[in-house]
Amino acid sequence: MSGADLTQFLDYTLIAMLLAVGFAIVRLRNLFAVVMLTGVYSLLSAAWFVSLDAVDVAFTEAAVGAGISTVLMLGAMLLTAREAEAPGRGRHLAAMLVVTVAGMALFFAIPDMPVYGAADSPANSYVGASYLERTPNEIEIPNVVTAVLASYRGYDTFGEVVVIFTAALGVILLLGFNTGGARRREDEE
């Protein structure tokens, strides 16, 4: 088995694991198990991104998807029931219709996608090639991805960090972590 075959086998294995975890998330009613499985889903996604040579996206998925999101969902879960109520029959049919239409649209778009790894694909030409050529001369950062994120897209990356911080702060304020414990103690006395 060659290296390309092993990579393809790994990709298919990760996709199968993502599907299995996704189906488990949908079927479970225990909210703690759902939160933990969404963290597992994010870590599997990060592993798949690494396999696809998108390490920067993998780091973001691991930090935000598995890290911050899991902590925020666990915090929110403290204020809710531990088991989810079963949805009505109509919601199942509506969800199935939406998923089926979206899936058919995705399969309809597959023939328009470039071949994975093709040198003439949009991801490997035009602007990407320009960054690969210019980065060593313009910026003294050896890794091109880091150079793009830290220099060319520095304001964008800073904006993303501000958005994540603001969302976390908003959730903390909504949940009332600072005053919730004091109120509960006063109510108990």
C-alpha positions as CSV (number, residue, x, y, z in Angstrom):
1,M,0.0,0.0,0.0
2,S,1.5,3.3,-1.0
3,G,1.5,6.6,1.0
4,A,-1.3,8.0,-1.1
5,D,-3.4,4.9,-0.5
6,L,-2.8,5.1,3.2
7,T,-3.8,8.8,3.3
8,Q,-7.0,8.0,1.3
9,F,-7.8,5.2,3.7
10,L,-7.3,7.5,6.6
11,D,-9.6,10.1,5.0
12,Y,-12.3,7.5,4.5
13,T,-11.9,6.2,8.0
14,L,-12.2,9.8,9.5
15,I,-15.3,10.5,7.3
16,A,-16.9,7.2,8.5
17,M,-16.1,8.2,12.1
18,L,-17.5,11.7,11.6
19,L,-20.7,10.2,10.2
20,A,-21.0,7.7,13.1
21,V,-20.5,10.4,15.7
22,G,-23.0,12.7,13.8
23,F,-25.7,10.1,13.8
24,A,-25.0,9.4,17.5
25,I,-25.4,13.1,18.3
26,V,-28.7,13.3,16.6
27,R,-30.1,10.1,18.2
28,L,-29.0,10.8,21.8
29,R,-31.2,12.6,24.4
30,N,-28.7,12.9,27.2
31,L,-27.3,16.4,26.8
32,F,-24.0,15.7,28.5
33,A,-23.3,12.9,26.0
34,V,-24.3,15.2,23.2
35,V,-21.9,17.9,24.4
36,M,-19.0,15.4,24.7
37,L,-19.7,13.9,21.3
38,T,-19.7,17.4,19.7
39,G,-16.2,17.8,21.1
40,V,-15.2,14.4,19.7
41,Y,-16.7,15.5,16.3
42,S,-14.6,18.6,16.4
43,L,-11.4,16.7,17.2
44,L,-12.1,14.2,14.4
45,S,-12.7,17.2,12.0
46,A,-9.4,18.7,13.1
47,A,-7.6,15.4,12.4
48,W,-9.2,15.3,8.9
49,F,-8.1,18.9,8.3
50,V,-4.5,17.8,9.2
51,S,-4.8,14.9,6.7
52,L,-5.9,17.4,4.1
53,D,-2.8,19.7,4.9
54,A,-5.0,22.4,6.4
55,V,-3.1,22.6,9.7
56,D,-4.2,26.2,10.4
57,V,-7.9,25.2,10.0
58,A,-7.2,22.2,12.2
59,F,-5.8,24.3,15.0
60,T,-8.8,26.6,14.8
61,E,-11.3,23.7,14.8
62,A,-9.5,22.1,17.8
63,A,-9.3,25.3,19.8
64,V,-12.8,26.7,19.0
65,G,-14.8,23.6,18.2
66,A,-13.4,21.1,20.8
67,G,-12.2,23.6,23.4
68,I,-14.2,26.8,23.8
69,S,-17.5,25.5,22.4
70,T,-17.4,22.4,24.6
71,V,-16.7,24.5,27.7
72,L,-19.5,27.0,26.8
73,M,-22.0,24.3,26.1
74,L,-21.1,22.5,29.4
75,G,-21.7,25.9,31.2
76,A,-25.0,26.4,29.5
77,M,-26.0,22.8,30.2
78,L,-25.8,23.5,34.0
79,L,-28.9,25.7,33.6
80,T,-31.0,23.2,31.7
81,A,-32.4,19.8,32.1
82,R,-30.1,16.8,31.6
83,E,-32.3,15.0,29.1
84,A,-33.8,16.6,25.9
85,E,-37.5,16.3,25.2
86,A,-38.4,14.2,22.2
87,P,-39.4,16.4,19.3
88,G,-42.7,16.0,17.6
89,R,-43.2,13.9,14.5
90,G,-43.6,17.0,12.2
91,R,-40.1,18.3,13.2
92,H,-38.6,15.0,12.1
93,L,-40.1,15.2,8.7
94,A,-39.2,18.9,8.2
95,A,-35.6,18.2,9.3
96,M,-35.4,15.2,7.0
97,L,-36.7,17.3,4.1
98,V,-34.1,20.0,4.7
99,V,-31.2,17.5,5.0
100,T,-32.3,15.7,1.8
101,V,-32.5,18.9,-0.3
102,A,-29.2,20.2,1.0
103,G,-27.6,16.8,0.4
104,M,-28.9,16.6,-3.1
105,A,-27.6,20.1,-3.8
106,L,-24.1,19.1,-2.6
107,F,-24.1,16.0,-4.7
108,F,-25.2,18.1,-7.7
109,A,-22.2,20.4,-7.1
110,I,-19.6,17.6,-7.0
111,P,-18.9,17.4,-10.7
112,D,-17.9,21.1,-10.7
113,M,-15.3,20.6,-8.0
114,P,-11.6,20.5,-9.1
115,V,-9.7,17.3,-8.7
116,Y,-8.1,17.0,-5.3
117,G,-4.4,18.1,-5.5
118,A,-4.6,19.2,-9.1
119,A,-1.9,21.8,-9.9
120,D,-4.3,23.9,-12.0
121,S,-7.1,24.1,-9.3
122,P,-8.0,27.5,-8.0
123,A,-6.5,26.7,-4.6
124,N,-3.1,26.0,-6.1
125,S,-2.9,28.9,-8.6
126,Y,-3.6,32.6,-8.8
127,V,-3.5,34.3,-5.4
128,G,-2.0,31.2,-3.6
129,A,0.9,31.0,-6.0
130,S,1.5,34.7,-5.6
131,Y,1.7,34.4,-1.8
132,L,4.1,31.5,-2.1
133,E,6.4,33.5,-4.3
134,R,6.2,36.8,-2.4
135,T,6.2,35.7,1.3
136,P,9.9,34.8,1.7
137,N,10.9,38.2,0.2
138,E,8.3,40.4,2.0
139,I,8.0,38.9,5.4
140,E,10.6,37.2,7.5
141,I,8.3,34.4,8.7
142,P,9.4,31.0,7.3
143,N,5.9,29.3,7.4
144,V,3.7,30.8,4.6
145,V,0.4,30.0,6.4
146,T,1.6,31.7,9.6
147,A,2.8,34.7,7.5
148,V,-0.6,35.0,5.9
149,L,-2.5,34.8,9.2
150,A,-0.1,37.0,11.2
151,S,0.8,39.6,8.6
152,Y,-1.3,39.8,5.5
153,R,-4.5,38.9,7.4
154,G,-3.4,40.3,10.8
155,Y,-6.4,42.6,11.2
156,D,-8.8,39.8,10.2
157,T,-7.2,37.4,12.7
158,F,-7.3,40.0,15.4
159,G,-11.0,40.6,14.6
160,E,-11.7,36.8,14.9
161,V,-10.1,36.8,18.3
162,V,-12.2,39.7,19.4
163,V,-15.4,38.0,18.2
164,I,-14.6,34.8,20.1
165,F,-13.7,36.8,23.3
166,T,-16.9,38.9,23.0
167,A,-19.0,35.8,22.5
168,A,-17.4,34.1,25.5
169,L,-17.9,37.2,27.6
170,G,-21.5,37.5,26.5
171,V,-22.2,33.9,27.4
172,I,-20.6,34.4,30.8
173,L,-22.7,37.5,31.4
174,L,-25.9,35.8,30.3
175,L,-25.3,32.8,32.5
176,G,-24.4,35.1,35.4
177,F,-21.4,33.2,36.7
178,N,-20.5,36.1,39.1
179,T,-23.8,36.5,40.8
180,G,-25.5,33.1,40.3
181,G,-23.7,31.4,43.2
182,A,-24.4,34.2,45.6
183,R,-28.1,34.2,44.7
184,R,-28.4,30.5,45.2
185,R,-26.7,30.7,48.6
186,E,-29.1,33.5,49.7
187,D,-32.1,31.4,48.5
188,E,-30.9,28.4,50.4
189,E,-30.6,30.4,53.7
